[in-house]
Amino acid sequence: MKTALVTGANKGIGREVRSSWRKGILRVVGARNRKAGGKAADEIGKHGGKAAFLELDVSDDSSVTAAAREFSRLADHLDVLVKQCRDHC
């Protein structure tokens, strides 16, 4: 199974990207907001996809480190990374 991580996946472009992929991809929904991110992952599951939520703030190094550890428990590889950017990119 291919694995994709989409940051900021609970809103905006990240939401559109993570919802447009076909089945057969584990979509890891990265978001700062635990409630909204969990809801986004649940929506994927309701539509037949496979998804997991990962609490992640890409502007915080400690959050990125913790998310990397958690990601390694969810999947053994990463095929696609979609990182949302604002002015800090």
C-alpha positions in Angstrom: 0.0 0.0 0.0 1.3 3.5 -0.8 1.4 6.0 2.0 0.9 9.7 1.8 1.2 12.4 4.4 -0.7 15.6 3.9 0.0 18.5 6.4 -2.8 20.9 7.0 -5.2 18.3 5.7 -8.2 19.4 7.7 -8.8 22.5 5.6 -8.1 24.4 2.5 -5.9 22.9 -0.2 -4.7 20.1 2.1 -8.3 19.0 2.5 -8.9 19.0 -1.3 -5.7 17.1 -1.9 -6.3 14.4 0.6 -9.8 13.8 -0.5 -9.1 13.5 -4.2 -6.8 10.4 -4.1 -8.1 7.0 -5.1 -8.5 4.1 -2.7 -5.4 2.0 -2.0 -3.5 4.8 -0.3 -3.0 5.2 3.4 -3.6 8.9 3.9 -2.0 10.3 7.0 -3.8 13.5 7.9 -1.4 15.9 9.6 -3.0 18.8 11.4 -2.4 21.0 14.5 -6.0 20.8 15.6 -6.6 17.2 17.0 -10.4 17.4 16.7 -10.5 18.8 13.2 -7.7 16.4 12.0 -9.4 13.4 13.5 -12.7 14.4 11.9 -10.9 14.7 8.5 -9.4 11.2 8.8 -12.8 9.8 9.9 -14.4 11.3 6.7 -11.9 9.5 4.5 -12.8 6.2 6.3 -16.5 6.9 5.8 -15.9 7.1 2.1 -14.0 3.8 1.9 -10.5 5.1 2.2 -7.9 4.2 4.8 -6.6 7.1 6.9 -4.9 8.0 10.2 -4.6 11.3 12.0 -1.2 12.6 13.0 -1.0 15.7 15.3 1.6 17.9 13.6 2.6 21.5 13.6 5.3 21.9 10.9 6.4 25.3 12.4 7.4 23.6 15.7 10.5 21.3 15.7 9.4 19.3 18.7 6.0 18.7 17.1 7.7 17.5 13.9 10.0 15.2 15.9 7.1 13.7 17.8 5.1 13.3 14.6 8.0 11.5 12.9 8.1 9.0 15.8 4.4 8.4 15.6 4.4 8.2 11.8 7.0 5.3 12.1 4.3 3.4 14.1 1.7 4.0 11.4 3.7 3.1 8.3 7.1 1.7 7.3 7.6 4.1 4.4 6.4 7.4 2.8 5.6 7.6 -0.9 4.0 11.1 -1.1 4.4 14.2 1.1 2.2 17.3 0.6 3.3 20.1 2.9 1.1 23.1 3.3 3.1 26.4 3.3 2.5 29.8 4.5 5.1 32.5 5.0 7.5 30.3 6.9 8.4 28.2 3.9 
